[in-house]
Amino acid sequence: MSRIGNAPIDIPQGVTITVDNNIVTVKGPKGELKQELSEGMKVSQEDGVLTIERPSES
């Protein structure tokens, strides 16, 4: 994965992120966005930072 793909994503104030199965939902003052991720992707949210990992580099 590229270095940009490895970078953690800072979550701005007023934005909420939920993960349900493989669907990530982002809600904020400008609206809502839903994105389905591929199987095996790991999403973690901690201290205002979102990290996404894929299962392998191949």
C-alpha positions as CSV (number, residue, x, y, z in Angstrom):
1,M,0.0,0.0,0.0
2,S,1.2,3.5,-0.7
3,R,2.4,5.7,2.1
4,I,-0.7,7.8,1.7
5,G,-2.8,4.7,2.1
6,N,-1.1,3.9,5.4
7,A,-1.6,7.4,6.9
8,P,-4.1,7.8,9.7
9,I,-7.1,10.0,9.0
10,D,-7.8,12.8,11.5
11,I,-11.5,13.1,12.2
12,P,-12.7,16.8,12.4
13,Q,-14.8,18.0,15.3
14,G,-18.5,17.6,14.5
15,V,-18.0,14.5,12.3
16,T,-19.1,11.1,13.4
17,I,-18.0,7.8,11.9
18,T,-19.7,4.5,12.3
19,V,-18.7,1.1,10.9
20,D,-21.4,-1.6,10.5
21,N,-20.1,-4.8,8.9
22,N,-18.2,-3.5,5.9
23,I,-20.1,-0.2,5.5
24,V,-18.5,3.0,6.8
25,T,-20.8,5.9,7.4
26,V,-19.5,9.4,7.9
27,K,-21.9,12.2,9.1
28,G,-21.1,15.8,9.4
29,P,-22.4,19.3,9.0
30,K,-22.4,19.0,5.2
31,G,-24.2,15.7,5.0
32,E,-23.7,12.0,5.1
33,L,-21.5,9.6,3.1
34,K,-21.6,5.8,3.0
35,Q,-18.9,3.6,1.6
36,E,-18.7,-0.2,1.4
37,L,-15.3,-1.6,2.0
38,S,-13.8,-4.9,0.6
39,E,-13.9,-8.0,2.7
40,G,-11.1,-8.3,5.2
41,M,-10.5,-4.5,5.6
42,K,-10.0,-3.5,9.3
43,V,-11.3,-0.1,10.4
44,S,-10.4,1.3,13.8
45,Q,-11.3,4.6,15.4
46,E,-9.4,5.8,18.4
47,D,-8.9,9.3,19.9
48,G,-10.3,11.2,16.9
49,V,-8.2,9.2,14.4
50,L,-9.4,6.7,11.8
51,T,-7.1,3.9,10.7
52,I,-7.8,1.5,7.8
53,E,-5.8,-1.7,7.2
54,R,-6.1,-4.3,4.5
55,P,-5.4,-8.0,5.1
56,S,-2.2,-8.3,3.0
57,E,0.2,-6.3,0.8
58,S,-0.4,-8.6,-2.2
